[in-house]
Amino acid sequence: MRVAEKAGIIKKISKIISPVLRLLFPNLSDKSKAKEYISMNIAANFFGLGNAATPIGLKAMEELQKVNKTTNIASDEMITFVVINSASIQLIPSTIAAIRMAKGSTQPFDIMPAVWLTSISALLIGLITAKICRLFIK
């Protein structure tokens, strides 16, 4: 991730997803450290780097906590981030492919369309459910 960051890949991904992040995190400024960590986390998950995504996700949550008005209750941004992180849309599901290869699959990546469909569906359902729950809580 540090190499990707120094190469400018993270900034490019952040720029690409920034309109979506503006919609999902309207209370965060574009220059906030939390939004930068969220972008990095999404990028790491997108490339199947779950081990790299975890510490970045923790940093994102720490930054989100700094701007949280009620420190003992998760903010809307924190809940949204957890949903995004849990769904973790992956371009290349490397862990699943490695397991399939170890179990003798001749085409371990043939599940990619199913993984994309499933993770996008999980993300959309999670975000919609979180929004609906917020309506009843507030």
C-alpha positions in Angstrom: 0.0 0.0 0.0 2.9 2.4 0.7 4.3 1.7 -2.8 0.9 2.3 -4.3 0.6 5.5 -2.3 4.0 6.7 -3.4 3.3 5.8 -7.0 0.1 7.9 -6.9 -2.2 5.0 -7.4 -4.1 5.7 -4.2 -4.6 9.4 -5.1 -6.0 8.3 -8.5 -8.4 5.8 -6.9 -9.4 8.4 -4.4 -10.2 10.8 -7.2 -12.2 8.2 -9.0 -14.3 7.3 -6.0 -14.5 10.8 -4.4 -18.0 11.6 -5.9 -19.3 8.4 -4.3 -17.6 9.1 -1.0 -19.1 12.6 -1.0 -22.5 11.0 -1.2 -21.8 8.3 1.4 -19.9 10.6 3.8 -21.5 14.1 3.4 -20.2 15.3 6.8 -16.6 14.7 6.0 -14.5 17.3 4.1 -12.7 16.2 1.0 -9.4 16.9 2.7 -10.1 15.0 5.9 -7.6 12.3 7.0 -10.6 9.9 7.6 -11.7 10.2 3.9 -8.1 9.5 2.8 -7.9 6.3 5.0 -11.3 5.3 3.8 -10.2 5.6 0.2 -7.0 3.6 0.9 -9.1 0.9 2.7 -11.4 0.6 -0.3 -8.5 0.4 -2.7 -6.8 -2.3 -0.6 -10.0 -4.4 -0.4 -10.6 -3.8 -4.1 -7.2 -5.4 -4.9 -7.8 -8.2 -2.5 -5.3 -7.0 0.0 -7.3 -7.7 3.1 -4.3 -7.8 5.4 -3.3 -4.3 4.3 -6.9 -3.1 4.5 -7.2 -4.0 8.2 -4.7 -1.5 9.7 -5.9 1.2 7.3 -9.5 0.5 8.3 -8.5 0.9 12.0 -6.8 4.2 11.2 -9.9 5.4 9.3 -12.1 4.5 12.3 -9.8 6.4 14.6 -10.1 9.5 12.4 -13.8 9.1 12.3 -13.9 8.9 16.1 -12.1 12.2 16.3 -14.9 13.9 14.4 -17.7 11.9 16.2 -19.9 14.2 18.3 -21.1 11.4 20.6 -18.0 9.5 21.5 -19.9 6.5 23.0 -22.2 6.0 20.0 -21.0 5.2 16.4 -21.7 8.0 14.0 -23.4 7.6 10.7 -20.1 7.8 9.0 -18.6 5.0 11.2 -21.6 2.7 10.4 -21.4 3.4 6.7 -17.6 2.7 6.8 -18.2 -0.6 8.6 -20.7 -1.6 5.9 -18.4 -0.7 3.1 -15.4 -2.5 4.7 -17.5 -5.6 5.4 -18.8 -5.9 1.9 -15.3 -5.2 0.5 -15.8 -5.3 -3.2 -12.8 -7.1 -4.8 -11.6 -6.9 -8.3 -9.4 -10.0 -7.8 -10.6 -12.4 -5.1 -7.1 -13.7 -4.5 -7.8 -15.5 -1.2 -10.7 -17.5 -2.6 -8.8 -18.3 -5.8 -5.8 -19.5 -3.8 -8.1 -21.8 -1.8 -9.7 -23.1 -4.9 -6.3 -23.7 -6.5 -5.1 -25.6 -3.4 -8.2 -27.8 -3.6 -7.4 -28.7 -7.3 -9.5 -26.2 -9.3 -8.2 -25.9 -12.8 -9.9 -22.5 -13.2 -9.7 -20.8 -9.7 -10.8 -17.4 -11.0 -13.9 -18.5 -12.8 -15.9 -17.4 -9.8 -15.0 -13.7 -10.3 -18.4 -12.6 -11.8 -20.2 -14.3 -8.9 -17.9 -12.6 -6.4 -18.5 -9.2 -8.0 -22.3 -9.6 -8.1 -22.4 -10.9 -4.5 -20.2 -8.3 -3.0 -21.9 -5.4 -4.9 -25.3 -6.8 -3.7 -24.1 -7.1 -0.1 -22.8 -3.5 -0.2 -26.0 -2.1 -1.6 -28.2 -4.0 0.8 -26.0 -3.1 3.7 -26.1 0.6 2.8 -29.8 0.6 2.3 -30.4 -1.2 5.6 -28.2 1.2 7.5 -30.0 4.2 6.0 -33.4 2.6 6.9 -32.3 1.9 10.5 -31.1 5.5 10.9 -34.6 6.7 10.0 -36.1 4.7 12.9 -33.4 5.6 15.4 -33.4 9.4 14.9 
